[in-house]
Amino acid sequence: MTATLRHQPGSSRASVRGKPVPRGASRLVAKEPISLRVSLPKTGFAGLGGWLKRLTWPLLLLGLGYGTYELSLRALPYADQPIATISVEGDLSYVNQQAVQQRIEPYAAASFFSVDLLSMRRELESMPWIASAQVRRVWPDQLVVRLEEQLPIARWGDEALLNNQGEAFAPLELADYPHLPQLYGPKRAQQQVMQQYQMLSQILRPMGFSVARLELRERGSWFLSTGQGIELLLGRDHLVEKMRRFTAIYAKNLKEQQTNIARIDLRYANGLAVAWHEPIAPTAATTAVVQ
């Protein structure tokens, strides 16, 4: 069969085998060669240039780092000066300054950068009266040492002192502090005993009493001796409640006979018992009961 395509003027449509044909002109577009549509790796000098660009920056950074290192090595001898001055700061009342100087002296022979600050700090903190030490460099040839002393609050048994944190330290001149209260107890209970001492001191101070001795015994009971010569047996627990009971009864019944009181037993549930230096006739002050 043969199909004939005719174009009739004035007619808006033509048909091929009875199908409509789109209006307008048609044109052929040449396809793009496959060699232009596929990206191929560069070869030759173009590929070599890309590799050189990627290699340039690492080489530059490496060269810069090496140059900086060499420069620092050459400049270090000029910057690392011998230590010229060591300044010691802090409010020092107990620390022997000559002993501090002896501990610092070996480090004065070092240079500014080579001096071992950590070792110097540890050496100073090993001294009994030094609670903490800080050491820093000050350009170009100085060291500044900041010392904080121990603050002795009480004696711990017969061998050490306690600071305000309840930590024990043992200076050589321990016998020079007999005026400090004496605390006793298991070694693991240093902070607990210190806390109880501070609490009991606050309660007794308004009464004109001070704590001369506080002891935590093996079974957990507390014993206190005041600076006025009165012993208090406190038992194991409820210390604050017992002390409040004691202050109330003392002000009402015992204050006038303070000098004759030897011991007060506070281990009762709602009262206390008094032991006298000299026997006296039974009165309301002999045994007091809180209702």
C-alpha positions in Angstrom: 0.0 0.0 0.0 1.1 3.6 -0.7 0.3 6.5 1.5 0.2 10.0 -0.1 0.6 13.1 1.9 -1.1 16.1 0.5 -1.2 19.7 1.9 -4.3 21.6 1.0 -4.2 25.3 1.4 -6.6 26.7 4.0 -7.0 23.3 5.6 -5.9 23.2 9.3 -5.2 19.5 9.4 -3.7 16.8 7.3 -4.2 13.2 8.0 -2.0 10.2 7.5 -3.9 7.1 7.6 -6.7 9.0 9.2 -4.5 10.4 12.0 -4.1 14.2 12.7 -0.6 15.7 12.1 0.6 18.5 14.4 0.6 22.0 13.1 3.8 23.9 12.5 7.2 23.2 11.0 9.3 20.3 12.1 13.1 20.2 12.2 15.7 17.6 12.8 18.2 18.0 15.8 21.5 16.3 15.5 22.3 14.1 18.5 25.4 15.1 20.6 28.4 12.8 20.0 28.9 10.3 22.8 32.4 11.5 23.2 31.1 14.9 24.4 28.6 13.5 26.8 31.0 11.2 28.7 33.6 12.7 31.0 36.9 10.9 30.6 39.8 11.2 33.1 42.4 13.7 32.1 45.7 12.4 30.9 49.0 13.7 30.2 50.1 17.2 31.5 46.5 18.1 32.6 46.3 15.2 35.1 49.8 15.9 36.4 48.9 19.5 37.1 45.9 18.4 39.3 48.2 16.1 41.4 50.7 18.9 41.9 48.0 21.2 43.1 46.8 18.7 45.7 50.4 18.0 46.8 51.4 21.7 47.1 49.5 22.6 50.3 50.6 19.6 52.4 54.2 20.4 51.4 53.8 24.0 52.3 52.3 23.2 55.7 55.1 20.7 56.4 57.7 23.2 55.5 56.1 25.9 57.6 55.9 23.6 60.6 59.5 22.5 60.2 60.7 26.1 59.9 58.8 27.1 63.0 60.4 24.2 64.9 63.9 25.2 63.8 63.3 28.8 64.6 62.1 27.9 68.2 65.1 25.8 68.7 67.4 28.6 67.7 65.5 31.2 69.7 65.1 29.1 72.9 68.6 29.7 74.3 68.0 33.5 74.1 64.5 33.3 75.7 65.2 30.7 78.4 66.9 32.9 80.9 68.1 31.8 84.4 65.8 32.4 87.3 66.6 35.8 88.7 63.9 36.2 91.4 61.6 34.0 93.4 58.9 35.9 95.3 57.0 34.2 98.2 53.5 35.5 99.0 51.0 34.6 101.8 50.2 35.4 105.4 52.7 33.3 107.2 52.5 33.0 111.0 53.6 29.4 111.7 55.8 28.6 108.6 59.6 28.9 109.2 60.7 31.1 106.4 64.3 29.8 106.5 62.9 26.2 105.9 60.9 27.5 102.9 64.0 29.1 101.5 65.9 25.8 101.8 63.1 23.9 99.9 63.1 26.5 97.1 66.8 27.0 96.7 67.5 23.9 94.5 65.0 25.2 91.9 66.6 28.6 91.6 69.5 27.1 89.6 67.1 26.1 86.8 66.2 28.2 83.8 62.8 29.9 83.2 61.4 27.1 81.0 63.1 24.1 82.4 62.2 24.6 86.1 59.8 21.9 87.3 56.9 23.8 88.8 54.9 20.6 89.8 57.9 19.2 91.7 58.4 22.5 93.4 54.8 22.7 94.5 54.9 19.2 95.9 58.1 19.9 97.8 56.5 22.9 99.5 53.3 21.1 100.3 55.2 18.3 102.0 56.1 20.8 104.7 53.7 20.2 107.8 52.5 23.8 108.0 51.8 24.3 104.3 48.2 23.6 103.4 48.6 24.4 99.7 51.1 26.0 97.4 50.8 27.7 94.0 53.8 28.3 91.7 53.7 30.3 88.4 56.2 31.8 86.0 56.4 35.6 85.3 58.2 36.5 82.1 61.1 36.8 81.6 63.0 35.4 84.6 60.7 35.3 87.8 58.8 32.8 89.8 55.9 33.7 92.2 55.1 31.3 95.0 51.8 31.6 96.9 51.6 29.7 100.2 48.6 29.0 102.3 49.2 27.9 105.9 47.4 25.3 108.0 44.9 26.8 110.4 45.2 24.8 113.7 41.9 24.4 115.5 42.6 21.6 117.9 45.0 18.9 118.9 44.4 15.4 117.6 45.4 13.0 120.5 49.0 13.5 121.5 50.6 13.3 118.0 49.0 15.8 115.6 47.0 18.9 115.1 43.7 19.3 113.2 43.0 22.1 110.8 39.6 23.7 110.1 38.8 21.0 107.6 39.3 18.2 110.2 42.5 17.1 108.5 45.4 16.1 110.7 49.0 17.4 110.3 52.0 16.8 112.5 54.4 19.7 113.0 57.6 19.2 115.0 56.8 21.8 117.6 53.5 20.1 118.7 54.2 20.8 122.3 53.9 24.5 121.7 50.1 24.4 121.4 48.8 23.2 124.8 46.1 25.9 124.7 44.2 24.2 121.9 41.4 21.8 122.8 42.3 18.1 122.6 40.2 15.8 120.4 40.3 12.0 120.4 38.7 9.3 118.3 39.4 6.7 115.6 41.6 7.9 112.8 38.8 7.6 110.2 36.6 9.9 112.4 38.7 13.0 112.4 36.2 15.1 110.4 33.3 13.8 112.4 34.9 14.7 115.7 35.8 18.2 114.4 32.2 18.8 113.3 30.9 17.8 116.7 33.5 20.0 118.4 32.4 23.0 116.4 28.7 22.4 117.1 29.2 21.8 120.8 31.4 24.9 121.1 28.7 27.1 119.6 26.2 25.7 122.2 28.5 26.1 125.2 30.0 29.5 124.3 26.9 31.7 125.4 27.1 29.9 128.8 30.7 31.0 129.2 32.0 27.4 128.7 34.7 26.2 126.3 35.6 22.7 125.2 38.9 21.5 126.6 38.6 17.8 125.6 36.2 15.9 123.3 36.4 12.2 122.8 34.6 9.7 120.6 35.0 6.4 122.3 35.1 3.0 120.7 31.5 2.1 121.4 30.4 5.4 119.8 29.7 7.4 123.0 30.8 11.0 123.5 32.7 12.5 126.4 33.3 16.2 126.9 35.4 18.1 129.4 34.9 21.9 129.6 37.6 24.4 130.3 35.8 25.1 133.6 36.5 21.6 134.9 33.0 20.1 134.3 32.7 16.7 132.6 29.7 15.9 130.4 28.7 12.3 129.6 26.7 12.6 126.3 26.0 9.1 125.3 25.8 8.0 121.6 23.1 10.0 119.9 20.8 13.1 120.1 23.7 15.3 121.2 22.0 18.6 120.3 18.8 17.7 122.2 20.8 16.7 125.3 22.9 19.9 125.2 19.8 22.1 124.9 18.3 20.3 127.9 21.6 20.9 129.8 21.6 24.6 129.0 18.0 25.0 130.2 18.6 23.1 133.5 21.9 24.7 134.1 20.6 28.3 133.8 17.7 27.5 136.2 19.2 25.1 138.8 23.0 24.7 138.5 24.6 28.0 137.7 25.0 29.1 141.3 26.9 26.0 142.2 29.1 25.7 139.1 32.4 25.5 141.0 31.2 22.4 142.9 30.0 20.4 139.9 32.3 17.5 138.9 30.3 15.6 136.3 26.9 15.8 134.6 25.4 12.7 133.1 23.1 13.5 130.1 22.4 9.9 129.1 18.9 10.0 130.4 15.8 10.3 128.2 14.3 13.4 129.9 16.8 14.6 132.6 20.3 14.6 133.9 22.3 13.6 137.0 24.9 15.7 138.7 28.0 14.5 140.6 29.5 17.0 143.1 33.1 17.7 144.2 31.9 17.9 147.8 28.8 16.2 149.1 25.9 18.5 149.7 22.5 18.1 151.2 20.0 16.8 148.6 18.2 19.6 146.8 16.3 20.2 143.6 19.7 20.7 141.9 20.9 17.2 142.7 18.7 15.5 140.2 16.7 17.5 137.6 14.0 16.1 135.4 12.5 17.8 132.4 8.8 17.2 132.2 
